[in-house]
């Protein structure tokens, strides 16, 4: 597992955007697994800025979102579909036919939706890169603690802690109790995983994911099994990492070809840019 430690949330988003942009430039038809959440906002803003200044095009990519609440309309303010449109899709050129969500109108249709979602990912050629965040309890997607490490896209019942975290988006009503989420095995099938974590509240989960034992009690620790998992954390989220100094040494010692592959030479690789005229 590669661990990259950056100063703050903005730097984490920028570093993540460089990796995604480098992949899409090399493979314009890349298949991206996307995630929502506050941690991802700076990265999507950085990608949208690249598209606006013509450093990047997303028109040919295919996307599969990690999860979605069951029975929530696409335009609801708690919907992950709405979040993705507000944070990225409405700001860039995308092909709506290539954008996918595991959306189910009711619990009864979830099995069919899950089978179709897994089939659609396979038909697209599999995920080239899966973006991830991490919960304070170590969950990824909505794979709560004790989730099967062999799980595929499926229905999950949310913990009270997760439901409480969603209340603001659904007030004055109650948040949904069910979601459809990619399973851990679905996530691990991606050719690359890229997880972003920022803030002191994520420090314990990050340490357990990277340096703790592989356990279903910390679903994100399954990334230890992945051949190419990259974790980008800010200083606050890295605070409990025992081997932080080693991760910094590894980063400083990366050979040039690895840096180029992850877009570290982006300024030299892109064409002249228009002036940045503000937020996307």
N, C-alpha and C positions, 0 to 999 in steps of 0.2 A: 504494500500500500504506500503510495506516494503522499507525503504530507507537505503542503506548502503553507507557510505562515506569513501573513501579510499584515500591514499596520491596522487596518480598520475595515468596516463593512464595504465602503466604497471601493477600496483596493481589492477586496475579495470579489466583488462584482465585476470589476475591470479584468481581473486575472481570469475569471471564469469565461468572460466574453471573448477574450483572446483565444482561449482553447477551442471554444465552439466555433468562432469565426475561422480559425485555421482549418478545422475539419471541413467546414462548408466550402471554403475556397478550394480545398483539395478535392472534395467530393460534393459538387453542387446539389446532387440528388440524395444527400445524406438523410438517414432516418433518425430523427431525434425524439427521445423520450423527455417530456417536459414536466416540470413541477411548479406548483404555485406556493406562495408564502412570502412573508416580508423579506426573508433572506434573499430571495431571488430577484426582488425588484431592481436593485442596482445593476445586476447583470443584464436583465432585459432592457433597461434603459441604455446601457452601453451598446447592446446589439442594435437597438433601434437607431441610435446615433450613427453607428457605422452604416446602416442602411440609408439613412437620410443623406449622409455625406458621400454615398456611392462607393464606400469601401467594401460593401458586402451586399449580396442578394440572397434572399430566403425564398424566392419564388418557386424554386424547384424542390425544396425540402419536403419531406413527409413527417408529420408530427403525431405522436401518441401521448396524451396526457396520462400522468401517473394514476389519478384517481378523480372521483366525483361523488357528491352526495346523491343518494337515491331520492327521486321524486322532487327534485328542485328544478324549477324552470331555468332555461339558459340565461334569461335576463335578470334573475334574482341577484341581489347584491352579495349573497353568500355563495353563489355558484362559481365554481372554478373556471367554467367556460367564460363567464363574464370577466373574471379577473385576468385570464389570458388575453382576451380581446383588449381590455383596457391597458394592460401593461406591455403588450407586444403586437398582437395580430392586427389591431387597428392602426398601428403606427408604421407597419412595414408592408411590403408586397408579398402576400402569401396566396396560395391556391386553396380555396375553401374545401375543395374535394380531397385535399391531402391532409386535412386537419381532423384528428380523431379524439374523441372523448369516450370513456366508458359510462355513458349516460343511460340510466334506467329510470323509467317513469314510476315503477313500482317494484317492490321486493319480488313479486311473482315472476317478473321477466328477467331477473338478474342472471339466472343460469344461462339463458340464451344469449344475453349481452356478453357475458364473460367468454363463452365459447367463440362468439363472433370476433371479439377483441383479440383473443389469442391467435385466431386464424388470420385476421387482418395483419397483425404484426409479422407473422410468418410469411404471408404473401408479399409483404413489402420488403422481405429479405432480412428481417430481424433489425434490432435496434443498433445503430452505429454508436450511439452515445445516450446514456440515461442520466439526466440531471436529478439531483436529490437534495433534500434538506434533511435535518434530523430533529426529532422531538427531544424534549428534556428527559424523557424516559428511554431514549434510544430508538424510538420507532422510525421507520422509513416508509414513505407512502402512508397508508393507514394500517401497516403491519404492526399491531400493538405487541407488547411483550408477550411471549409464549407463542407467537405466530410460527407456523411451520416453516422451516428453512427450505422445504420442497414445494411451497405453495405457489400457485399460479393465480391469474386474475380471478377475483372472487368477491363475495359479499363479506363485509366485516361489520360487527356490532361495536359501536364506539364505547370506550370507557367514559365514566363520568367526568374525568379530568379533561378528556378531549372534547366532550360535549360542552363543558363549561367554557373552554377556550373559544368555542364557536358562537357563543351566545350573542356577542355584540353584533355579529353579522346577520342574525336572524331575529333580533328583538323587534317588536314585543312578543313574537311567537317563539316556539321551542325549536331548537336546532334538530335536524334529522338525527335519528339514532343509527342509521345504516349508511354505508358507503360501498361503492365498488372500487377496489384498488388492485393494481398490479401486485402479484405476489412476490415473495422474495426470490423464488427461482426465476420468475419472469425478469426481474431486475438484473439478476446475475447473468442472464443470458445475453445481455447487451455486451457489445464488443469493448465498450469502455464505460465506466461509471465515474461521474463527477459530482461530488458532494460538497456543498458550501455550508459552513456553520459560522455564525458570528454572535458575539455577545457573551458575557460572563455566565448567563443562565444555561448556555450550552456546553460549558467547559467540562462538567462531569460526564455528560453523555459522550462527548468527543473522546475523552481519555478512555472510557470504557470500550468504545467502538474500536479505537486504534490499538490500544495497549492491553486491554482486558482479554479475558477468555472468550472464545467463540461460544455464544450462548443465545438461545431463543429469548432469554430475558432481556437481551440487548439486541434487537433485530438487526440494527446497523452493523453489528460485529460480523455479520455474514459477509461483508465486503472484504474481510480478511481472506476469503476464499477466491476472490476475483483476481484474475491475472493482470488487470490493468485498472485499478481503482485509484483515483486522485481525490484527495481531500484538501480543500482550501479553507483555512481558518484564519480569523483575525487574532490579534494578540490576546484579547479577552477570552475567546473560546479556546485558545491554546494553553491557558494558564495552568491546567492540571496535567499537561503532558510531561511525563518523566524524561523522555528522550528528545525534548524540543531542540536542544543544542545539536543533536545528531541530525535531525531533519533539516535544520538550517545548513549544516555542513554539506549534506547531500545535495541540497538545492544549489549551493554555491559551486559545487563540483560537477554539475550537469554538463555533458559535452554539448558542443554547438549544434549537432544534428538533433538532439532532443529538444533543445530550446527552439530551434526553427520549427519543428513539428508542432509545438504548442503555441506558435505565434509570437514568441518572444522578440522576433525581429520584424514585427508587424509594420512598423513605420517604413522600413526599407522595402517591404514586400508589396505594399499597396500603392496605388496610383495617387497622384496629387489630389489633395482633398479640398473641398470647399470649406470656407470658414464655418465653425460651429456657431450656429445662431441661437443657441439656447437649448433648453430641455426638449426632448422629443415629445 
